Amino acid sequence: MAFLAEDNTTPVGVNRDPASLVAKKLGLKLKFENTAFDTIIPGVGGIRYDFTATTMSAIPERRKCCI
């Protein structure tokens, strides 16, 4: 679950916050991108994104894409 802050550009919420904490602990800088839901798994599989901080379920159709 992610939302935009009052500035309408800064992502905040359950998905973003843990990712930010992990990145900070590892000394990494994150770049968040809002994207269409159906492009997330292909984007990770195609190395456009390093990971996703998206709430989703593992279903057989999604597993076929990139594993």
Rosetta blueprint (number, residue, H / E / L):
1 M L
2 A E
3 F E
4 L E
5 A L
6 E L
7 D L
8 N L
9 T L
10 T L
11 P E
12 V E
13 G E
14 V L
15 N L
16 R H
17 D H
18 P H
19 A H
20 S H
21 L H
22 V H
23 A H
24 K H
25 K H
26 L H
27 G L
28 L L
29 K L
30 L L
31 K L
32 F L
33 E L
34 N L
35 T L
36 A L
37 F H
38 D H
39 T H
40 I H
41 I H
42 P H
43 G H
44 V H
45 G H
46 G L
47 I L
48 R L
49 Y L
50 D L
51 F L
52 T L
53 A L
54 T L
55 T L
56 M L
57 S L
58 A L
59 I L
60 P H
61 E H
62 R H
63 R H
64 K H
65 C H
66 C H
67 I L
